[in-house]
Amino acid sequence: MIEENLSELGFSPSEIKIYLHLLKNGSSYPNKISAETKLNRTNVYEALNRLISKGVASFITKNKVKWFEAKSPDSIMSIINQRESELNNLKNEILVDVENLKKWGIVTKPLEATVFTGKKGLRILFDDIIELKKPIALIAAELKFRKFFGPYFELWHKMRIERGIRQRTIFTKKFKNLLEKRRFLKYKFVDDKYANPTTTILYGDNCIFIQWSKEPIAIKIQNKDIAKSHLNYFNMLWNS
């Protein structure tokens, strides 16, 4: 509707009402406009002055009374053209600002987070860990990986060893006698007070958090600063 389009161009409700009234009824004076549009006379005067400033209305004086009329609807195009010019100027200024920000190193890589669910989703994650070939730091939640994946658990460790990927894993002390030794794998055991139902896996710039259940869910966050923060916590536990 014309009213909605005029509103998008910055016309107030009273300006829209008066402008359309003048287009339909021709020139008029404020008292009459106020009576016919049922708008307060003060509001009418203010709206008329704003319409003149926008370039869509004008007035003449007859017998010391100001008569206002709407300009051709084509005058609206001048507002649009002005907006386009302003937007283009703003766009050019922002492009310059963005380039300057890049030079200052302010523009950073956005946070990337992905959710994986079920056995198929988690296998995609563990395959990705192998493919990246980065050292692994893992805070375990009991023996969930082995229980959930079965044979794939052994296959995964075989691929890890073949690629020479080193892994450090933290368990609580109750699992100390339940784990087998493997190449490129070291264990650290901490007090049971650090037990957590969520498995945390760190590799490269990636963090994985796995909530184990019948249909487990994992969140992978790819962010250098977040990965570094969690690795610092891991190293604190490892060295304690």
C-alpha positions as CSV (number, residue, x, y, z in Angstrom):
1,M,0.0,0.0,0.0
2,I,1.0,3.6,-0.6
3,E,0.8,4.4,3.1
4,E,3.3,1.6,3.9
5,N,5.7,2.7,1.2
6,L,5.6,6.3,2.3
7,S,6.3,5.2,5.9
8,E,9.4,3.3,4.6
9,L,10.6,6.6,3.1
10,G,10.4,8.3,6.5
11,F,6.9,9.9,6.3
12,S,5.1,10.2,9.6
13,P,1.4,9.1,9.9
14,S,0.3,12.7,9.9
15,E,2.5,13.6,6.9
16,I,1.1,10.6,4.9
17,K,-2.5,11.6,5.8
18,I,-2.0,15.2,4.8
19,Y,0.0,14.5,1.6
20,L,-2.6,12.0,0.3
21,H,-5.4,14.4,1.2
22,L,-3.7,17.2,-0.8
23,L,-3.2,14.9,-3.8
24,K,-6.8,13.9,-3.8
25,N,-8.4,17.2,-3.0
26,G,-6.0,19.8,-4.4
27,S,-4.7,22.9,-2.6
28,S,-6.0,23.8,0.8
29,Y,-5.3,25.9,3.9
30,P,-4.4,24.5,7.4
31,N,-7.7,25.1,9.1
32,K,-9.6,23.3,6.4
33,I,-7.0,20.5,6.3
34,S,-7.3,20.1,10.0
35,A,-11.1,19.8,9.9
36,E,-11.1,17.4,7.0
37,T,-8.4,15.1,8.2
38,K,-9.4,15.4,11.9
39,L,-5.8,16.2,12.9
40,N,-4.8,18.8,15.4
41,R,-4.1,22.2,13.7
42,T,-0.7,22.4,15.3
43,N,0.2,19.0,14.0
44,V,-1.1,20.0,10.6
45,Y,1.2,23.0,10.5
46,E,4.2,21.0,11.6
47,A,3.5,18.2,9.1
48,L,3.1,20.7,6.3
49,N,6.4,22.2,7.0
50,R,8.1,18.8,7.0
51,L,6.4,18.0,3.7
52,I,7.8,21.2,2.2
53,S,11.3,20.2,3.5
54,K,10.9,16.8,1.8
55,G,10.2,18.6,-1.4
56,V,6.8,17.0,-1.9
57,A,4.6,20.1,-1.1
58,S,4.6,23.8,-1.6
59,F,2.5,26.8,-0.8
60,I,1.3,30.2,-2.1
61,T,-0.2,33.1,-0.1
62,K,-3.7,34.2,-1.0
63,N,-5.1,37.2,0.9
64,K,-2.6,36.7,3.6
65,V,-3.6,33.0,4.0
66,K,-1.1,30.2,3.1
67,W,-2.5,27.6,0.7
68,F,-0.7,24.3,0.4
69,E,-0.6,21.9,-2.4
70,A,1.0,18.5,-3.0
71,K,3.7,18.4,-5.8
72,S,3.5,15.8,-8.5
73,P,3.9,12.2,-7.2
74,D,7.1,12.1,-9.3
75,S,8.6,14.3,-6.6
76,I,8.7,11.1,-4.4
77,M,11.4,9.8,-6.7
78,S,13.7,12.6,-5.8
79,I,13.6,11.3,-2.2
80,I,14.4,7.8,-3.3
81,N,17.2,9.1,-5.5
82,Q,18.6,11.1,-2.6
83,R,18.4,8.0,-0.3
84,E,20.3,5.9,-2.9
85,S,23.0,8.6,-3.1
86,E,23.3,8.7,0.6
87,L,23.4,4.9,0.9
88,N,26.1,4.7,-1.8
89,N,28.2,7.3,0.0
90,L,27.8,5.4,3.2
91,K,28.7,2.1,1.6
92,N,31.9,3.6,0.2
93,E,32.8,5.1,3.6
94,I,32.1,1.8,5.3
95,L,34.3,-0.1,2.7
96,V,37.2,2.2,3.6
97,D,36.6,1.6,7.3
98,V,36.5,-2.1,6.8
99,E,39.8,-2.1,5.0
100,N,41.4,0.0,7.7
101,L,40.0,-2.4,10.4
102,K,41.6,-5.3,8.5
103,K,44.9,-3.6,8.5
104,W,44.6,-3.1,12.3
105,G,43.9,-6.8,12.8
106,I,40.5,-6.1,14.3
107,V,38.5,-8.3,12.0
108,T,38.7,-11.8,13.5
109,K,37.5,-15.2,12.3
110,P,33.9,-15.8,13.4
111,L,33.1,-18.6,15.9
112,E,32.0,-21.8,14.2
113,A,29.9,-24.4,16.1
114,T,28.4,-27.6,14.7
115,V,26.1,-30.1,16.4
116,F,26.4,-33.8,15.8
117,T,24.0,-36.5,17.1
118,G,23.9,-40.3,17.2
119,K,26.6,-42.9,16.2
120,K,26.8,-41.7,12.6
121,G,27.4,-38.1,13.7
122,L,30.0,-38.9,16.3
123,R,31.9,-41.2,13.9
124,I,32.2,-38.2,11.5
125,L,33.8,-36.3,14.4
126,F,36.2,-39.0,15.4
127,D,37.2,-39.5,11.7
128,D,37.9,-35.8,11.5
129,I,40.2,-36.0,14.5
130,I,42.2,-38.7,12.7
131,E,42.3,-36.8,9.4
132,L,43.6,-33.6,11.0
133,K,46.6,-35.4,12.6
134,K,46.9,-33.0,15.5
135,P,47.8,-34.0,19.1
136,I,44.8,-34.9,21.1
137,A,43.9,-33.9,24.7
138,L,40.9,-35.7,26.1
139,I,39.1,-35.4,29.4
140,A,37.1,-38.7,29.6
141,A,33.6,-39.4,30.9
142,E,34.1,-43.0,32.1
143,L,34.6,-45.5,29.3
144,K,31.9,-44.2,27.0
145,F,33.8,-44.2,23.7
146,R,34.6,-47.9,24.0
147,K,31.1,-48.9,25.2
148,F,29.3,-46.9,22.5
149,F,31.4,-47.7,19.4
150,G,32.6,-51.3,20.1
151,P,34.9,-52.5,17.3
152,Y,35.3,-48.9,15.9
153,F,37.0,-48.0,19.1
154,E,39.9,-50.4,18.3
155,L,40.0,-49.4,14.6
156,W,40.2,-45.7,15.6
157,H,43.2,-46.3,17.9
158,K,44.8,-48.3,15.1
159,M,44.5,-45.4,12.7
160,R,45.7,-43.0,15.3
161,I,48.8,-45.1,16.0
162,E,49.5,-45.6,12.3
163,R,49.5,-41.8,11.8
164,G,51.7,-41.2,14.9
165,I,49.0,-39.0,16.6
166,R,49.9,-38.5,20.2
167,Q,47.1,-38.5,22.8
168,R,46.9,-37.5,26.4
169,T,43.8,-38.6,28.3
170,I,42.6,-37.7,31.8
171,F,40.5,-40.2,33.8
172,T,39.4,-40.2,37.4
173,K,41.3,-42.6,39.6
174,K,38.7,-45.3,39.7
175,F,39.6,-46.3,36.1
176,K,43.3,-46.6,36.8
177,N,43.4,-50.4,36.6
178,L,40.9,-50.7,33.7
179,L,42.9,-49.2,30.9
180,E,45.3,-50.9,28.6
181,K,48.5,-49.3,27.4
182,R,48.7,-48.1,23.8
183,R,51.4,-46.5,21.7
184,F,51.4,-42.6,21.6
185,L,48.9,-42.6,24.5
186,K,49.5,-41.3,28.0
187,Y,47.1,-41.3,30.9
188,K,46.7,-39.1,33.9
189,F,44.4,-39.8,36.8
190,V,42.8,-37.2,39.0
191,D,40.5,-37.2,42.0
192,D,37.0,-38.3,41.5
193,K,35.8,-34.8,42.4
194,Y,36.7,-33.9,38.8
195,A,34.4,-36.5,37.3
196,N,32.2,-35.1,34.6
197,P,29.4,-36.7,32.5
198,T,30.7,-34.7,29.4
199,T,33.7,-35.8,27.4
200,T,36.0,-33.0,26.3
201,I,38.3,-33.5,23.3
202,L,40.8,-30.9,22.1
203,Y,42.8,-31.0,18.9
204,G,44.2,-28.2,16.8
205,D,41.8,-25.2,17.1
206,N,38.9,-27.5,17.8
207,C,36.9,-28.3,21.0
208,I,34.4,-31.2,21.1
209,F,32.0,-31.6,24.0
210,I,30.0,-34.9,24.1
211,Q,27.0,-35.5,26.3
212,W,26.6,-39.3,26.4
213,S,23.1,-40.8,26.4
214,K,21.2,-43.4,24.4
215,E,21.4,-40.9,21.5
216,P,24.5,-38.9,22.3
217,I,24.9,-35.3,21.2
218,A,28.2,-33.5,20.5
219,I,29.1,-29.9,19.9
220,K,32.2,-29.0,17.9
221,I,33.5,-25.5,18.3
222,Q,36.3,-24.3,15.9
223,N,37.9,-21.3,17.6
224,K,41.6,-20.8,18.4
225,D,41.1,-18.8,21.6
226,I,38.4,-21.1,23.0
227,A,40.6,-24.2,22.2
228,K,43.6,-22.5,23.9
229,S,41.5,-21.7,27.0
230,H,40.3,-25.3,27.4
231,L,43.8,-26.6,26.7
232,N,45.2,-24.4,29.5
233,Y,42.6,-26.0,31.9
234,F,43.6,-29.5,30.6
235,N,47.3,-28.8,31.2
236,M,46.5,-27.5,34.7
237,L,44.8,-30.9,35.5
238,W,47.6,-32.8,33.8
239,N,50.3,-31.1,35.7
240,S,48.6,-31.1,39.1
